[in-house]
Amino acid sequence: MTEGYFYLVSYDISHDRRRTRVAKILKDFGDRVQYSVFELILYKQQQLEQMQERLVGVIDPEQDSIRIYALCGPCRDRIVILGQGEVLRDMPVYVV
């Protein structure tokens, strides 16, 4: 299996409806780990670009902020979680 690229996405969205839409888009690509933070494993650059296009179509760049952090493999291995939760690991890929 090809190893995916790990991303951490955080957002600060001022409007409830836009915030909900952003969360739904991010849920299509990864897992929510805190209220406004998602962990994603993407296998193709095209997935990242598609996600960004969808997000840009929802947010108001004058009021909202989305940050996408790419984490390298060794960096991901050094993530420390205090309290509940676990780091998202590679998900299986099924070709149909």
C-alpha positions as a printed Julia matrix, in Angstrom:
96×3 Matrix{Float64}:
   0.0    0.0    0.0
   1.26   3.48  -0.83
   1.86   5.62   2.22
  -0.22   8.77   2.25
   0.73  12.31   3.14
  -0.4   13.51   6.56
  -2.04  16.92   6.95
  -3.36  18.81   9.93
  -6.11  21.3    9.08
  -7.43  23.94  11.46
 -10.01  26.59  10.81
 -11.57  29.7   12.3
 -14.86  30.38  10.53
 -17.05  33.22  11.77
 -20.42  32.19  10.28
 -22.21  29.05  11.53
 -23.43  27.87   8.12
 -20.01  28.27   6.5
 -18.37  26.55   9.48
 -20.71  23.57   9.08
 -20.0   23.37   5.34
 -16.24  23.51   5.93
 -16.48  20.71   8.51
 -18.49  18.55   6.09
 -15.91  19.03   3.35
 -13.05  18.15   5.69
 -14.94  15.09   6.92
 -14.88  13.83   3.31
 -11.08  13.78   3.51
 -10.21  12.9    7.1
 -11.19  12.72  10.76
 -12.12  15.45  13.19
  -9.8   15.35  16.2
 -10.98  18.55  17.89
 -13.82  20.97  17.22
 -12.0   22.89  14.48
  -9.09  20.54  13.76
  -8.94  17.64  11.3
  -6.25  15.08  10.53
  -6.08  13.92   6.92
  -4.14  11.28   5.05
  -4.17  12.03   1.34
  -2.65   9.74  -1.26
  -2.63  12.07  -4.26
  -1.87  15.75  -4.81
  -5.17  15.88  -6.69
  -7.05  15.16  -3.44
  -5.39  18.13  -1.73
  -6.17  20.4   -4.67
  -9.8   19.22  -4.83
 -10.24  19.82  -1.1
  -8.74  23.31  -1.36
 -10.99  24.2   -4.3
 -14.07  23.11  -2.38
 -13.01  25.05   0.72
 -12.25  28.23  -1.23
 -15.76  28.04  -2.68
 -17.25  28.15   0.83
 -15.21  30.57   2.92
 -15.19  34.35   3.05
 -11.47  35.18   2.79
 -12.1   38.55   4.46
 -13.46  36.89   7.63
 -12.4   33.24   7.7
  -9.13  31.35   8.02
  -8.14  27.78   7.18
  -4.62  26.52   7.83
  -3.29  23.35   6.22
  -0.09  21.93   7.7
   1.77  19.12   5.91
   3.63  16.85   8.33
   6.52  14.67   7.22
   6.68  11.0    8.26
   9.25  11.5   11.04
   7.32  14.54  12.32
   4.1   12.54  12.41
   5.84   9.84  14.42
   6.74  12.45  17.05
   3.2   13.74  17.67
   2.38  13.75  21.36
  -1.22  13.52  22.56
  -2.04  14.37  26.14
  -5.38  12.95  27.22
  -7.83  11.25  24.89
  -7.28  10.47  21.24
  -4.86   8.85  18.88
  -3.0    9.91  15.76
  -4.69   8.99  12.49
  -2.79   6.17  10.8
  -2.74   5.19   7.15
  -6.16   4.11   6.03
  -6.63   1.17   3.68
  -7.22   2.04   0.05
  -9.71  -0.01  -1.93
  -9.72  -0.03  -5.71
 -13.06  -0.97  -7.21
